[in-house]
Structures are given as C-alpha cells and as structure tokens.
C-alpha cells in the first residue's frame, strides 16, 4: 500500500513539473526599429522555432492592451 501511494505521488509530481516546464518555453523580445516600428521576436525553446514579425507601434500597443484586459478578466473569474 505504501509503495502504491509513493508511486502515485511521484507520478503526480512529475506531471506537475512537466506542465510547469511548458510555460517557460516561449520568450518574447521586443526591439524598436524606428520611431514608429517594432520588431517582435518569439522564441520557442521546446520546439526550436523562432518567429520574427514587425508591427507598427500603434498596433503593438493595441495588442498589449488587449492582452492586459484578457488577463485581468481571467483573474477576476
């Protein structure tokens, strides 16, 4: 019975650790190219992919505002 509980506990802790690692895979870097342009580099270290995209400064600001609103809405619920 003890061995069964230990195995169950270890399996739960391993799945929790693997889920935690997935959140750290994606990193976002923002560089300002010109006064009105922004270069966004998204690096996914788990899948070894890199996405590079340029936005206008106004577009990037609006995207950030939408993300903040969405995260606040999720936290309230």
SENUGU-805497 format. One record per residue (C-alpha): residue number from 1; residue in three letters; x, y, z. Coordinates in steps of 0.2 Angstrom, whole numbers, plus 5000, padded with zeros to 4 digits. Each point is the difference from the previous one (the first is absolute). Layout:
BEGIN
+-----+-----+------+------+------+
|   k |   r |    x |    y |    z |
+-----+-----+------+------+------+
| NUM | ALA |    X |    Y |    Z |
...
+-----+-----+------+------+------+
This chain:
BEGIN
+-----+-----+------+------+------+
|   k |   r |    x |    y |    z |
+-----+-----+------+------+------+
|   1 | UNK | 5000 | 5000 | 5000 |
|   2 | UNK | 5014 | 5012 | 5004 |
|   3 | UNK | 5009 | 4996 | 4984 |
|   4 | UNK | 4984 | 5004 | 4990 |
|   5 | UNK | 4998 | 5016 | 5009 |
|   6 | UNK | 5018 | 5005 | 4996 |
|   7 | UNK | 4998 | 4996 | 4982 |
|   8 | UNK | 4984 | 5010 | 4999 |
|   9 | UNK | 5008 | 5015 | 5008 |
|  10 | UNK | 5016 | 4999 | 4989 |
|  11 | UNK | 4989 | 4999 | 4984 |
|  12 | UNK | 4990 | 5015 | 5005 |
|  13 | UNK | 5015 | 5010 | 5004 |
|  14 | UNK | 5009 | 4996 | 4984 |
|  15 | UNK | 4984 | 5005 | 4990 |
|  16 | UNK | 5000 | 5016 | 5010 |
|  17 | UNK | 5018 | 5004 | 4996 |
|  18 | UNK | 4998 | 4996 | 4981 |
|  19 | UNK | 4985 | 5012 | 4999 |
|  20 | UNK | 5010 | 5013 | 5009 |
|  21 | UNK | 5014 | 4998 | 4987 |
|  22 | UNK | 4989 | 5003 | 4986 |
|  23 | UNK | 4996 | 5018 | 5006 |
|  24 | UNK | 5018 | 5005 | 4999 |
|  25 | UNK | 5003 | 4995 | 4982 |
|  26 | UNK | 4994 | 5016 | 4992 |
|  27 | UNK | 5010 | 5016 | 5001 |
|  28 | UNK | 4995 | 5016 | 4992 |
|  29 | UNK | 5013 | 5014 | 4996 |
|  30 | UNK | 4994 | 5017 | 4994 |
|  31 | UNK | 5012 | 5012 | 4991 |
|  32 | UNK | 4996 | 5017 | 4993 |
|  33 | UNK | 5006 | 5002 | 4982 |
|  34 | UNK | 4995 | 5018 | 4997 |
|  35 | UNK | 4989 | 5012 | 5009 |
|  36 | UNK | 4984 | 4992 | 4993 |
|  37 | UNK | 5005 | 4982 | 4997 |
|  38 | UNK | 5003 | 4985 | 5012 |
|  39 | UNK | 5009 | 4984 | 4997 |
|  40 | UNK | 4993 | 4985 | 5010 |
|  41 | UNK | 5010 | 4984 | 5002 |
|  42 | UNK | 4991 | 4985 | 5008 |
|  43 | UNK | 5011 | 4985 | 5004 |
|  44 | UNK | 4993 | 4983 | 5004 |
|  45 | UNK | 5014 | 4990 | 5008 |
|  46 | UNK | 4990 | 4984 | 5002 |
|  47 | UNK | 4997 | 4999 | 4981 |
|  48 | UNK | 5015 | 5010 | 4994 |
|  49 | UNK | 4991 | 5012 | 4990 |
|  50 | UNK | 5002 | 5019 | 4998 |
|  51 | UNK | 4986 | 5012 | 4994 |
|  52 | UNK | 5005 | 5018 | 4995 |
|  53 | UNK | 4987 | 5013 | 4996 |
|  54 | UNK | 5000 | 5018 | 4998 |
|  55 | UNK | 4985 | 5011 | 5006 |
|  56 | UNK | 4996 | 5018 | 5000 |
|  57 | UNK | 5002 | 5008 | 5017 |
|  58 | UNK | 4981 | 5003 | 5001 |
|  59 | UNK | 4996 | 4982 | 4996 |
|  60 | UNK | 5012 | 4993 | 5013 |
|  61 | UNK | 4993 | 5011 | 5013 |
|  62 | UNK | 4982 | 4995 | 4996 |
|  63 | UNK | 5005 | 4982 | 5001 |
|  64 | UNK | 5008 | 5002 | 5017 |
|  65 | UNK | 4984 | 5009 | 5006 |
|  66 | UNK | 4989 | 4986 | 4994 |
|  67 | UNK | 5012 | 4987 | 5009 |
|  68 | UNK | 4999 | 5010 | 5016 |
|  69 | UNK | 4981 | 5001 | 5000 |
|  70 | UNK | 4999 | 4981 | 4996 |
|  71 | UNK | 5011 | 4996 | 5014 |
|  72 | UNK | 4991 | 5011 | 5012 |
|  73 | UNK | 4983 | 4992 | 4995 |
|  74 | UNK | 5007 | 4983 | 5003 |
|  75 | UNK | 5007 | 5005 | 5017 |
|  76 | UNK | 4983 | 5006 | 5006 |
|  77 | UNK | 4991 | 4984 | 4995 |
+-----+-----+------+------+------+
